[in-house]
Amino acid sequence: MQDKRAGRVVIPQTEHPLVEIGNVTKKVRRRTLLKDVSFNVEQGEICGLLGPNGAGKTTLIRVMTGLIRPDSGDVFIGGSSVVRQRENAAAHIGAIVESPIFFPYMTGRDNLENLALLHPNLPDRKARRKRVNEVLEIVRMDKRADEKVKTYSLGMKQRLGIAQALLGDPELLILDEPANGLDPMGIRELRELILRLKHEFGKTVLVSSHLLDELQKICDRIVVIREGERVFAGSREEMIGRHAGLEEAFVEMMTT
Ligand SMILES: Nc1ncnc2c1ncn2[C@@H]1O[C@H](COP(=O)(O)OP(=O)(O)OP(=O)(O)O)[C@@H](O)[C@H]1O
């Protein structure tokens, strides 16, 4: 819903959080990768998922996107269970879990038009073309859209990946370490894009990253996972508390 006067999106107030993660446990053989993890993400928030290497962030994202099933607990996206109503839940999600894969000898636009064929809400060529143009503009790739993907920088490929995730106009975007390998300009463009997705398009974003300065700049909510357990969930301000910044708060949390 666009509020033209303010130029910002008015987020409809719903009864439930967009994301509800309830007591998720995941074991592989005898190892517990996630232990009773619970937290919520409200509509229109940017939520940062932090944790040391091997903490279980990607595993949690794989559960959220329905790629793997939890042993117990559940995740509700827009009220739909990823375990029992996987397709309904998935309809709310656009995600980049591993690096997005494109055909390098095709243009960015052709790659997106190809992927748009998979979206049930883009039934004909005209609808697909229109949506591809929209997402290219959102990620500021419209000027380079007709060049081959092999000529793109890593940052451009990452933005094209976000354009792909946006094709179905999902309410929730899940980005697993999207800033990996990007140079400072690429990181800045990514930051601006994520903030624009929230402010102009009303998207909810869950982003995992080890770049704490970046998360401090963009996140409303922070969730910290350590050894498969949720050790913190709250606002950015609550997380920082008396510390100078997110990094100091995180380091103390990990060392006490
Ligand atoms: N299929 C699997 N079988 C066995 N162990 C696994 C499997 N998948 C993940 N793991 C282990 O689970 C732990 C959590 O992995 P995960 O990738 O979720 O961590 P992460 O927090 O995303 O780490 P990083 O920050 O390094 O990306 C790791 O020790 C990993 O080796």
The ligand as an ORCA input file, in Angstrom:
! r2SCAN-3c Opt
* xyz 0 1
  N      23.768    -31.778      6.679
  C      24.594    -31.619      7.718
  N      25.131    -32.682      8.336
  C      25.953    -32.541      9.389
  N      26.313    -31.356      9.895
  C      25.831    -30.271      9.308
  C      24.926    -30.324      8.196
  N      24.623    -29.060      7.829
  C      25.271    -28.236      8.676
  N      26.013    -28.967      9.557
  C      26.820    -28.423     10.665
  O      25.948    -27.646     11.456
  C      26.631    -26.539     12.009
  C      25.852    -25.282     11.664
  O      26.055    -24.981     10.291
  P      25.459    -23.680      9.591
  O      25.937    -23.692      8.181
  O      24.016    -23.627      9.835
  O      26.208    -22.541     10.418
  P      26.278    -20.962     10.129
  O      25.903    -20.294     11.396
  O      25.506    -20.617      8.910
  O      27.823    -20.787      9.888
  P      28.659    -19.751      8.941
  O      28.607    -18.435      9.658
  O      30.031    -20.333      8.953
  O      28.011    -19.740      7.591
  C      28.033    -26.574     11.451
  O      28.899    -27.132     12.408
  C      27.914    -27.481     10.231
  O      29.123    -28.163     10.008
*
